[in-house]
Every structure is written in structure tokens, then in C-alpha cells.
Amino acid sequence: MLSGLSVQLAGTAIPNLDPVFYASGQFSHSTQIETATNITGTNYLVSQSKSANYGIQQGFLTGTSVQLGMGNTLGVTQNSPYNLFSPFSQATLQLTVQQNLLQGFRPSVNNRAIRVARNQRHISDLAFKNQVMATVANVVSLYWDLVTDNEDLKVKQHTYELNKKLYEDNQRRAELGAIAPIDIIQAEAEMKSSQQDVTTAELQVLEQEMILKNVLTRSGMDNMAVVGARIVPTDHIDPPAQEAVRPVQDLLAEALANRPDVEQNAIGLEDARITTLGVKDAMLPQLNGFATFSNSGLAGQVNTLPYSVTLPKRANRDVYAHRRGRESILPGGLWHGAGPGVRAQFSEL
């Protein structure tokens, strides 16, 4: 099944070659009681912010994975006089490159699922070819059986005609007194026997035609037009005057080259060898090299809050915090019809 074909292989994990796009957004607002004012400059801290994060990541057959992401914290406001900027926004752009150096390093290991899937598709084609060959061989065999039955019917009809002529000739001879009456009885028995053979041969031809029609048609004997149709072979069994004798080695080589099951077994051995590569690679230690490049920026307005301790309007002020967010991951295969799902996560505290 090419559509939705799944290949499970042992050994090193296979990298995801489809690019994965991810994006998440969040809004938060919280009010928190402060037991000391030397850190925030207030006895209750009110914070509010929005964030947006997005990026793309992809793996390669060389064992390399690349991720590029952008993180943004927007409109951060706090009632703390110690902050230099309020509100402020901060953004970070980060590029990460990771390379497997031992386990999962070679493309021949990481592309083994692709090679096995390609072999499995070829095995499916060979299985279909084998089925077609078996069906055609069965039809050809049934057809030549029908030819043989027709030839046998013709021989029996000719025998019956000869025995019938002999019986009629014996009757005329007996009337003339040339032979004894007992000879007529013997000729009649041979004629009746050959007549029974003709009837049996006709039934054998009809039965063989029925078998062949069942194989060749979908409806078979349910269709009256098929039931009433007769199959008239156009071929005859003509043995060649001289048949060429080929060496046994050539016959064996031709048979092995044209048998789909032999090729299927060879492909199965190749799949086992490919799987062994992954198992051997999994025995290697894990050693990864990576590099990260990032750049951050911050912008905002100068904080104008004076340093003071502000008490809440009521002693029993409600303290609360809530957070809303959305996170989605879009596999790159979605764009070319692969159809993986989209994950969205919402949370509120």
C-alpha cells in the first residue's frame, strides 16, 4: 500500500525529513503579593505581557538537524519602579545546527527506511506479476485441455462412424449369407460402445468449456448468454517435426531470471541487510556536534514610576493570575498532501 505505507526498522532513529513549522502565542496577566519591597519596590506586583514564538526545524539524511526560531515578548508592563523600561518588548532570533558524528552519521543508515519502502513497493509489483502469470498459465492450461478434449471427441466420432459402417456392412453380408449372424451382434456391440464414448467425450468438452468460461468471465454461469455460448478452439495439437534441444543450464538460468518469487526472496535478503546496518549503527556511541547562533534585542519606554510603596485600596484585595495561550505545530508534509494533524494547546490558570 503505497498510500500510508509504514516501515518499522530496528536500530538508530531515522530523522524527520519533512520541515516542521511551529508557532505559539500567549497572553498573561498576574497580581502577586510581595512580602518584601526591596526587590520590586512594591508590596504587590502587577505583571502583564504577550508572547509569540515561531520557527522551523528539519532533519537531513546526513544526520544534521537545523532549527531556526524567533521568540518575542511584547508589551511587558509591571508596576515596579525598579524596572528601567516599562512597557518593554524583547525578541530573540536563534539558529541551532546539530550534527551526529558517530551514531546516525551516514546517509546509508538514515535513508534505510526509504530504501526498504522502495523494495517493498517492488515486491508488491512482483507479487502482482506472479499472480498475473499464474492466472494466464491457468487459462492457457485450461484452453489446451479444451483443445485436447475436442481432438479426442473427433477421434471418438471417427471411430463411431467406422464402427457404424462396419455394422451396416455386416448386416448386408448377413442378409446375403456371407457371414454368420453372430458377427452382426459383435459389430453392433462395438458400435454402441463407440457411441457411448462419443457421448462421454461431448460431456467432457461441455464441462471443460464451463470451467474455462468461469475463469474468463466475472458472472460465470449466472449469465444465460455466457451459459449458451460455445468456445470453439482455433488451435490444433501439431507436434513439431524437430524440436530444438537446449542445454539444461540455459533452461535453469532462464527460469531463475523470470521467476518473481526468486527475485522477491533476493529483495527480502537485501532488506535484512539494510536493517542490519541500522542495528550495527545503534551500537555506536552517541557523539553530537552543535552550534547555536542567537541575537537578542530589547526596546521600550523609560520607566516613569517613582520609587514608593503603594498599598492596595482594600486589605482583602483579590489576587489572581490567568494565562491564555495557543501552540500549533504544522508538519511540512501537510503542504504537499501528507495530511498530518495540527496540534493546538490552550491553557488557563
Secondary structure by P-SEA (a helix, b strand, c coil): cccbbbbbbccccccccbbbbbbbbbcccbbbbbcccccccccbbbbbbbbbbbbccccccccbbbbbbbbbbccccccccccccccbbbbbbbbbbbbbccccccccccaaaaaaaaaaaaaaaaaaaaaaaaaaaaaaaaaaaaaaaaaaaaaaaaaaaaaaaaaaaaaaaaaaccccaaaaaaaaaaaaaaaaaaaaaaaaaaaaaaaaaaaaccccccccccccbbbbbccccccccbbbbbcaaaaaaaaaaccaaaaaaaaaaaaaaaaaaaaaaaabbbbbbbcccbbbbbbbccccccbbbbbccccccccbbbbbbbbbbbccccccccbbbbbbbbbcc
